[in-house]
């Protein structure tokens, strides 16, 4: 099992405060002979029978290395691989990249970050690690 991200507990608390139930910690995805782990799986029953329940997976990225561009490359690479696997294994589960507001404000709101997010169609979960709250969902 992979090591936990430093923001892992804050994201769990933020999701729970936002009405989500953590169903997998981590979420195992098997494909062929490979086993990969997305940080979290969660679901939330929504109001309205036509919507049923929402299911998500969240890969948390803290961007703590010396190079924010390298962190972006790694996070986007993981996101793309996990999204491809989920599209086959659990097509009803939406994948989000969980990043703190600090990461979003410093890397993902820059022109390079915005370009990559748009081209890759990143879904973002912005959270405040101190307040342990979801700040914004970006689809």
N, C-alpha and C positions, 0 to 999 in steps of 0.2 A: 504494500500500500504506500502511496506517495506521502511525502511530508506535507504537513498542513501549512497553508499560507498564513502570514502574520495577521491578516485581517479576517481570517476564517470565523472566529467567534463573533466579531462585530457584524458580519454579514448574516450569520444565523439569527442573531438578536434582531437585526433590522428587518429581515424577512418575516420573522414571527410577529413582530410589532405591526407589520403591514398586512397581517392576516393570512400568511402562508404557513402551511404545515411542512416541516422538513421530513421528507420521506426517505431520502438516501444521503448518507454522509460517510463516504463519497458515493456517487452514482457510478456503478460499474457498467461499462459498455463492452461487450465481447463481439469481436468480428473476426471470423477465421480463427486463427490460433492466437490472436492478440487480445489482451485485456487492457483497456484504458479506463482511467478514473477521472470523471468530471467532479469538481469539488463538491457540489451539492445538487440534489434533486428536491423539488418541492411541488406542492400542489395546493390549490385553493378552490373551494367550491364557491361558485359565483351565483349571484341572484339572477334568476331567469332560466327557466328550464331549457330554453333553446341553446344556451351556452354551455350547459353541463359544468364541467370542471376544467380549470386551467392547470396545465402541467408545464413546469420549467426546469431547466438545468442551468446552473450558474458556475462559470469558471471564474475564479477570483484572481485578479492580477494586481500586485502591489507596486510594481515599478520601483524597486529599491536598488537596482544595479547602478553602476556609475554612468551608464549611457541610457537615457530614456528612449532613444531610437532603437537600441538593441532590445530593450524591454518591450517596446511596441511590436517589433518583429516577432518576438517569441510569443507574446500574448495573441497576436493575430493568427500566427501559425497554429497554435493550439485551438483557437476558436474555429478556424476553418476545418481542421481535422475532426474535431468533436461534432461540428454541425453536420459534416458529411456522414459520420457514423450514426448520429441520431436520426438523420433523415431515413435511414434504412431500419435501424433497430427500434426507434420510438418516434415515428413521424408526427405524433400528436404533441410532442414535448418541444417547446421553444427554448433555444439556447441564448443565454445572456452572458456578456462579459461584465463581471462585477468589478468596478473601480471606484476608488474614493473620489470625493470632490476635488481633492488636491491633485490627483492624477489627471482627472478630466480637465481641470483648469490649467494645468501646466503642460500637458502633452496633447491630449485629444481635442482641445479647443484650438490648437495651433493649426495653421494651414495644412501641414503634413498630416497631422492626426485626423483632421476633418476629411481630407482627401481619401485616406486609407479607410476610415469608417464608412464613407459613402460607397467607395468601390467594392468593399468587402461586405457591405450591408451588415455592419456590426449592430447588434442589439446590445444596449448598455443598461446596466443597473448602476446608478450612481448612489453611493451611500456615504454617510458621515460616520467615520469610525469612532469618534468621541461620543456622539449622541446615539450611536448604534441605531440609526434611522435610514430608511430609504428616502433619498432626496428627489430622485427623478428616474423615470423609465424612459429610455430613448429607443424607439423602434426604428 
